[in-house]
Amino acid sequence: MADRRWTAEAALFFAISVLFFISITSFDPFVSSYAADLGIPAVLIGSMVGITGLASMVARLPVGIVSGFLSRRRQFIQAGFALTAVSWTIAYLAPGAATLFAGKLSNGLAGSVWVIYTVMFASYFAARDGARAMAVISVASPLGSLAGSTIGGLVIHAFGYSAGFLVAVFAALLALALTAFLKDDGTPGRARASLDRRALSAQFADARLWAISLLGIVVQMTMYGTRDTFTPLMAARLGADPIAISWLANTHLILFGLSTALCPWLYRRLGLGRTGVLGFALQGAAIVAMAAAKGLPMLFALQAVAGIAYGMAFTVLMSIVLESARPQEKTMRMGFFQSMYSVGVFAGPLLLGLLVDGVSEAAGFAAWGVLSVLGALMTGWLLYRRRSESHPGDASRSGGSEGEGYRGAVQDH
């Protein structure tokens, strides 16, 4: 009976997570064109697009620390939905530069609450199934983003730009209503007693957490520098129209979601370590080859490979970051990881742009490919070292626990 109850609550939470991504992404593909129609200068349009990531990066760590300290995670989730609903309702009623900017800012602040989703979802599963739980909840991101942009596009096509705001509002209000059926985890007193200054310092001094976060920066730098910035420019030069360019991004998103959903199966077959190494290596190879693409079919195929690889690499990082953390430390630890990898969202397009302008596009993509290969080596070293420390004398054993089902995959990290 308990298993059925937890399964039902996990399914409800997954649905809420999908609605979360619909609410914060449904208008994203149309921000620039809508702002241009309003006569907003290009520099302000750029700041509107960037404010979401900046706000999320700044807020994620404090949200992780405070929500873990108070053990009031559900209330933070509800506050995020309320903020989204209010801000986009105002933007609908009073369209303009200021309200559009406020809406994008609210998306960033609401997006910072994602750190809580990952921790709460994992709490519905046994500790040995933590990696599988992270793989499952990671599917909510591509699924919700794809649904949000699709629904938003249909609504905007039928009723105009401002109607797209209501997609975010309705998704947020529906999710807010569903959160009433969620149960929070933990008690404030226990969290306050356990989460002292030394515990926080220990997390910040954890070299393993820094290494995982650095890998997160690498994988995000690569994805945002290519898929969201320079790959569309390649497609345009190869003759792609706006619809083809949008589906180039969707190809990555769909394959990313499929890859993430298959990660539990990959963990059982390959282990976490080999899955992560293969993901980084495939991403690097696909990106290097993109610069030599001679036509749209080849570019789409490489984009598909990059989406699969990104799903593998990033999901492995999500699966291992909470390892060995005490319950009251998990949101702080996840907040640190997500704040750090958000650096890659900004650094990726900027640094790759400097390489493309200063040297060449091929050189820039080659450099990002090498960066991914280095990420593969670092992932292999990190997980090999962890297994060696956990099982002295077994590190040289080939295969070993990785072939023993899902439990073997967990032991691998």
C-alpha positions as CSV (number, residue, x, y, z in Angstrom):
1,M,0.0,0.0,0.0
2,A,2.8,2.4,0.9
3,D,4.5,1.7,-2.5
4,R,1.3,2.6,-4.3
5,R,0.9,5.8,-2.3
6,W,4.5,6.9,-3.0
7,T,4.1,6.0,-6.7
8,A,1.0,8.1,-7.0
9,E,2.6,11.0,-5.2
10,A,5.7,10.8,-7.3
11,A,3.5,10.7,-10.5
12,L,1.7,13.8,-9.2
13,F,4.9,15.6,-8.5
14,F,6.2,14.7,-12.0
15,A,3.1,16.3,-13.5
16,I,3.6,19.4,-11.5
17,S,7.2,19.5,-12.7
18,V,6.1,19.4,-16.3
19,L,3.7,22.2,-15.7
20,F,6.5,24.1,-14.0
21,F,8.5,24.1,-17.2
22,I,5.5,24.9,-19.3
23,S,4.9,28.0,-17.1
24,I,8.4,29.4,-17.4
25,T,9.2,28.5,-21.1
26,S,6.0,28.8,-23.0
27,F,6.8,32.4,-24.1
28,D,10.6,32.1,-24.4
29,P,10.8,31.5,-28.2
30,F,8.7,34.6,-28.9
31,V,10.2,37.2,-26.5
32,S,12.6,38.8,-29.0
33,S,10.0,39.1,-31.8
34,Y,7.3,40.5,-29.5
35,A,9.7,42.9,-27.9
36,A,10.7,44.1,-31.4
37,D,7.1,44.7,-32.3
38,L,6.8,46.9,-29.2
39,G,9.7,49.0,-30.5
40,I,12.0,48.0,-27.7
41,P,15.7,48.6,-28.5
42,A,18.0,45.6,-29.2
43,V,20.1,46.2,-26.1
44,L,17.0,46.0,-23.9
45,I,15.8,42.9,-25.7
46,G,19.2,41.2,-25.0
47,S,18.9,42.2,-21.3
48,M,15.4,40.7,-21.2
49,V,16.6,37.4,-22.5
50,G,19.6,37.4,-20.2
51,I,17.8,38.4,-17.0
52,T,16.1,35.0,-16.6
53,G,19.3,33.1,-16.4
54,L,21.0,35.7,-14.3
55,A,18.2,35.8,-11.7
56,S,18.1,32.0,-11.6
57,M,21.8,31.7,-11.1
58,V,21.9,34.3,-8.3
59,A,18.8,32.9,-6.5
60,R,19.3,29.1,-6.7
61,L,21.9,28.7,-3.9
62,P,20.0,30.9,-1.4
63,V,16.8,29.1,-2.2
64,G,18.5,25.8,-1.7
65,I,20.0,26.8,1.7
66,V,16.9,28.5,3.1
67,S,14.4,25.9,2.0
68,G,16.6,23.1,3.4
69,F,17.0,25.0,6.6
70,L,13.3,25.7,7.1
71,S,12.1,22.3,5.6
72,R,9.4,24.2,3.9
73,R,10.0,23.1,0.3
74,R,6.4,22.9,-0.8
75,Q,5.8,26.5,0.2
76,F,8.7,27.6,-2.0
77,I,7.3,25.7,-4.9
78,Q,3.9,27.4,-4.4
79,A,5.5,30.8,-4.1
80,G,7.2,30.2,-7.5
81,F,3.9,29.4,-9.2
82,A,2.2,32.3,-7.6
83,L,4.9,34.7,-8.8
84,T,4.6,33.4,-12.3
85,A,0.8,33.7,-12.4
86,V,0.8,37.3,-11.0
87,S,3.7,38.7,-13.1
88,W,2.4,37.3,-16.5
89,T,-1.2,38.4,-15.7
90,I,0.1,41.9,-15.2
91,A,2.0,41.6,-18.5
92,Y,-1.2,40.5,-20.2
93,L,-3.3,43.4,-18.8
94,A,-0.6,46.1,-19.3
95,P,1.7,45.0,-22.1
96,G,5.0,46.9,-22.4
97,A,8.7,46.8,-21.9
98,A,8.5,47.1,-18.1
99,T,6.0,44.3,-17.6
100,L,7.7,42.0,-20.2
101,F,11.0,42.5,-18.3
102,A,9.2,41.8,-15.0
103,G,7.8,38.6,-16.5
104,K,11.2,37.4,-17.6
105,L,12.7,38.3,-14.2
106,S,9.9,36.3,-12.5
107,N,10.7,33.3,-14.8
108,G,14.3,33.4,-13.5
109,L,13.3,33.6,-9.9
110,A,10.6,30.9,-10.3
111,G,13.1,28.8,-12.2
112,S,15.5,28.9,-9.2
113,V,13.0,26.8,-7.3
114,W,13.9,23.8,-9.6
115,V,16.6,23.0,-7.0
116,I,13.8,22.0,-4.6
117,Y,12.0,19.9,-7.2
118,T,14.9,17.5,-7.7
119,V,15.4,17.0,-4.0
120,M,11.7,16.5,-3.2
121,F,11.3,14.0,-6.0
122,A,14.2,12.0,-4.9
123,S,12.7,11.8,-1.4
124,Y,9.8,9.7,-2.8
125,F,12.2,6.9,-3.5
126,A,14.5,4.6,-1.5
127,A,18.1,5.8,-1.2
128,R,19.3,3.0,-3.5
129,D,17.0,4.4,-6.3
130,G,18.3,8.0,-6.1
131,A,20.1,7.9,-9.4
132,R,17.0,6.5,-11.2
133,A,14.9,9.2,-9.5
134,M,17.1,12.0,-10.9
135,A,17.0,10.5,-14.4
136,V,13.2,10.4,-14.2
137,I,12.7,13.9,-13.0
138,S,15.2,15.3,-15.5
139,V,12.7,14.2,-18.3
140,A,10.3,16.9,-17.0
141,S,12.6,19.6,-18.4
142,P,12.6,18.7,-22.1
143,L,9.0,17.5,-22.0
144,G,7.7,20.6,-20.4
145,S,9.8,22.9,-22.5
146,L,8.7,21.3,-25.7
147,A,5.1,21.3,-24.6
148,G,5.3,24.9,-23.5
149,S,6.8,26.2,-26.7
150,T,4.4,24.2,-28.8
151,I,1.2,25.3,-26.9
152,G,2.5,28.8,-26.7
153,G,3.1,28.9,-30.5
154,L,-0.4,27.6,-31.3
155,V,-2.0,30.1,-28.9
156,I,0.0,33.0,-30.2
157,H,-0.6,32.1,-33.8
158,A,-4.4,32.0,-33.1
159,F,-4.8,35.0,-30.8
160,G,-1.7,37.1,-30.8
161,Y,1.4,37.6,-28.7
162,S,-0.2,38.7,-25.5
163,A,-2.4,35.6,-25.4
164,G,0.8,33.6,-25.0
165,F,1.2,35.1,-21.5
166,L,-2.0,33.2,-20.4
167,V,-0.4,29.9,-21.2
168,A,2.1,30.5,-18.4
169,V,-0.7,31.8,-16.1
170,F,-3.0,28.8,-16.6
171,A,-0.1,26.3,-16.2
172,A,1.1,28.0,-13.0
173,L,-2.4,28.1,-11.5
174,L,-3.1,24.5,-12.4
175,A,0.2,23.4,-10.8
176,L,-0.5,25.6,-7.8
177,A,-3.8,23.8,-7.2
178,L,-2.1,20.4,-7.6
179,T,0.5,21.3,-4.9
180,A,-2.2,21.2,-2.3
181,F,-2.1,17.4,-2.6
182,L,1.7,17.3,-1.9
183,K,3.2,16.5,1.4
184,D,6.3,18.4,2.6
185,D,9.2,16.5,4.0
186,G,11.2,17.0,7.1
187,T,10.6,19.1,10.2
188,P,11.9,22.6,10.9
189,G,13.3,21.7,14.3
190,R,15.4,18.8,13.1
191,A,16.8,20.8,10.1
192,R,17.8,23.8,12.3
193,A,19.5,21.5,14.8
194,S,21.5,19.7,12.1
195,L,22.3,22.4,9.6
196,D,25.0,24.4,11.4
197,R,27.8,26.6,10.1
198,R,30.3,23.7,10.0
199,A,27.9,21.6,7.9
200,L,27.7,24.5,5.4
201,S,31.4,25.0,5.4
202,A,31.9,21.3,4.8
203,Q,29.8,21.4,1.7
204,F,31.6,24.3,0.3
205,A,34.9,22.6,1.0
206,D,33.8,19.4,-0.7
207,A,36.2,18.9,-3.7
208,R,33.9,16.3,-5.2
209,L,31.0,18.8,-5.3
210,W,33.3,21.4,-7.0
211,A,34.4,18.8,-9.6
212,I,30.8,17.8,-10.4
213,S,29.8,21.5,-10.7
214,L,32.8,22.1,-13.0
215,L,31.5,19.3,-15.2
216,G,28.1,20.9,-15.1
217,I,29.6,24.2,-16.4
218,V,31.3,22.4,-19.2
219,V,28.2,20.5,-20.4
220,Q,26.1,23.7,-20.2
221,M,28.7,25.9,-21.9
222,T,28.8,23.4,-24.8
223,M,25.1,23.1,-25.2
224,Y,24.1,26.8,-24.9
225,G,27.1,27.9,-27.0
226,T,26.1,25.6,-29.8
227,R,22.4,24.6,-29.9
228,D,21.0,28.0,-28.7
229,T,23.5,30.3,-30.4
230,F,25.7,29.3,-33.3
231,T,24.1,26.1,-34.6
232,P,21.1,28.0,-35.8
233,L,23.4,30.4,-37.7
234,M,25.0,27.4,-39.4
235,A,21.5,26.2,-40.4
236,A,20.6,29.6,-41.8
237,R,23.7,29.6,-44.0
238,L,22.7,26.1,-45.2
239,G,19.4,27.5,-46.4
240,A,17.1,26.7,-43.4
241,D,14.0,28.8,-43.0
242,P,12.7,29.9,-39.5
243,I,10.5,26.7,-39.2
244,A,13.5,24.5,-40.0
245,I,15.7,26.4,-37.5
246,S,13.1,26.0,-34.8
247,W,12.9,22.2,-35.4
248,L,16.7,22.0,-35.3
249,A,16.4,23.1,-31.7
250,N,13.4,20.8,-31.1
251,T,15.4,17.9,-32.5
252,H,18.0,18.4,-29.7
253,L,15.3,18.8,-27.1
254,I,13.3,15.7,-28.1
255,L,16.5,13.5,-28.3
256,F,17.6,15.0,-25.0
257,G,14.3,14.0,-23.4
258,L,14.5,10.5,-24.9
259,S,18.0,10.0,-23.8
260,T,17.2,11.2,-20.2
261,A,14.3,8.8,-20.1
262,L,16.5,5.9,-21.1
263,C,19.3,6.7,-18.6
264,P,18.0,4.2,-16.0
265,W,18.3,1.5,-18.6
266,L,21.8,2.7,-19.6
267,Y,22.8,2.7,-15.9
268,R,21.9,-1.0,-15.7
269,R,23.7,-1.8,-18.9
270,L,26.8,0.4,-18.7
271,G,26.9,1.8,-15.1
272,L,26.9,5.5,-14.3
273,G,30.6,6.0,-15.1
274,R,30.5,4.7,-18.6
275,T,27.2,6.4,-19.3
276,G,28.7,9.8,-18.3
277,V,32.0,9.3,-20.2
278,L,30.2,8.2,-23.3
279,G,27.8,11.2,-23.1
280,F,30.6,13.7,-22.9
281,A,32.7,12.0,-25.6
282,L,29.7,11.8,-28.1
283,Q,28.9,15.5,-27.4
284,G,32.4,16.5,-28.3
285,A,32.5,14.4,-31.5
286,A,29.2,15.7,-32.7
287,I,30.2,19.3,-32.1
288,V,33.5,19.0,-33.9
289,A,31.7,17.4,-36.9
290,M,29.1,20.2,-37.0
291,A,31.5,22.7,-38.3
292,A,32.1,20.5,-41.4
293,A,28.4,19.8,-42.1
294,K,27.7,20.1,-45.8
295,G,23.9,20.2,-45.7
296,L,20.9,20.3,-43.4
297,P,20.4,16.6,-43.2
298,M,23.8,16.1,-41.8
299,L,23.4,19.0,-39.4
300,F,20.1,17.6,-38.1
301,A,21.7,14.2,-37.6
302,L,24.6,15.7,-35.6
303,Q,22.1,17.8,-33.6
304,A,20.3,14.6,-32.7
305,V,23.5,12.9,-31.6
306,A,24.4,16.0,-29.5
307,G,20.9,15.9,-27.8
308,I,21.4,12.2,-26.9
309,A,24.9,12.9,-25.6
310,Y,23.8,15.9,-23.6
311,G,21.0,13.9,-21.9
312,M,23.4,11.2,-20.9
313,A,26.1,13.5,-19.6
314,F,23.9,15.9,-17.7
315,T,21.6,13.3,-16.2
316,V,24.6,11.4,-14.8
317,L,25.8,14.6,-13.0
318,M,22.3,15.1,-11.6
319,S,22.3,11.5,-10.4
320,I,25.5,11.8,-8.4
321,V,25.5,15.3,-7.0
322,L,23.3,14.4,-4.0
323,E,25.3,11.3,-3.1
324,S,26.1,10.9,0.6
325,A,24.4,14.2,1.5
326,R,22.2,14.3,4.6
327,P,18.5,15.1,4.0
328,Q,18.7,18.7,5.3
329,E,21.8,19.4,3.2
330,K,20.4,18.2,-0.2
331,T,18.8,21.4,-1.3
332,M,21.8,23.5,-0.4
333,R,24.1,21.0,-2.3
334,M,21.8,21.0,-5.3
335,G,21.5,24.7,-5.2
336,F,25.3,25.1,-5.3
337,F,25.5,22.7,-8.3
338,Q,22.7,24.5,-10.2
339,S,24.1,27.9,-9.5
340,M,27.5,26.8,-10.7
341,Y,26.4,25.2,-13.9
342,S,24.3,28.3,-14.7
343,V,27.7,30.0,-15.2
344,G,28.0,27.9,-18.4
345,V,24.7,29.4,-19.7
346,F,26.3,32.8,-19.9
347,A,29.9,31.8,-20.5
348,G,29.2,29.3,-23.3
349,P,27.8,31.7,-25.9
350,L,30.2,34.5,-24.9
351,L,33.4,32.6,-25.1
352,L,32.5,30.6,-28.2
353,G,31.5,33.9,-29.8
354,L,34.9,35.3,-29.1
355,L,36.6,32.3,-30.6
356,V,34.4,32.4,-33.7
357,D,35.1,36.1,-34.2
358,G,38.7,35.9,-33.3
359,V,39.7,32.7,-35.1
360,S,37.0,30.8,-37.0
361,E,33.8,28.9,-36.5
362,A,35.6,25.6,-37.1
363,A,38.2,26.5,-34.5
364,G,35.6,27.5,-32.0
365,F,33.6,24.3,-32.4
366,A,36.8,22.2,-32.3
367,A,37.8,23.9,-29.0
368,W,34.3,23.1,-27.5
369,G,34.7,19.5,-28.7
370,V,38.0,19.2,-26.9
371,L,36.4,20.7,-23.8
372,S,33.8,17.9,-23.9
373,V,36.4,15.2,-24.3
374,L,38.2,16.6,-21.3
375,G,34.9,16.4,-19.5
376,A,34.7,12.7,-20.4
377,L,38.1,12.1,-19.0
378,M,37.3,14.0,-15.8
379,T,34.0,12.2,-15.4
380,G,35.8,8.8,-15.7
381,W,38.4,9.8,-13.2
382,L,35.9,11.2,-10.7
383,L,33.7,8.1,-10.7
384,Y,36.6,5.7,-10.8
385,R,38.2,7.4,-7.8
386,R,34.8,7.4,-5.9
387,R,34.4,3.6,-6.5
388,S,38.0,3.0,-5.5
389,E,37.4,4.8,-2.2
390,S,34.1,3.0,-1.5
391,H,35.4,-0.5,-2.4
392,P,39.1,-0.7,-1.7
393,G,40.7,-3.4,-3.8
394,D,37.8,-3.7,-6.2
395,A,38.6,-0.8,-8.5
396,S,40.6,-2.9,-10.9
397,R,37.8,-5.4,-11.3
398,S,36.4,-5.2,-14.8
399,G,32.6,-4.9,-15.1
400,G,32.0,-6.0,-11.5
401,S,28.9,-4.4,-10.0
402,E,28.0,-2.5,-13.2
403,G,26.5,-5.6,-14.6
404,E,24.4,-6.4,-11.6
405,G,21.3,-4.4,-12.4
406,Y,20.4,-1.0,-11.1
407,R,22.1,-1.5,-7.8
408,G,25.4,-2.0,-9.6
409,A,24.9,1.3,-11.4
410,V,24.5,3.1,-8.1
411,Q,27.6,1.4,-6.7
412,D,29.5,2.6,-9.7
413,H,29.2,6.2,-8.6
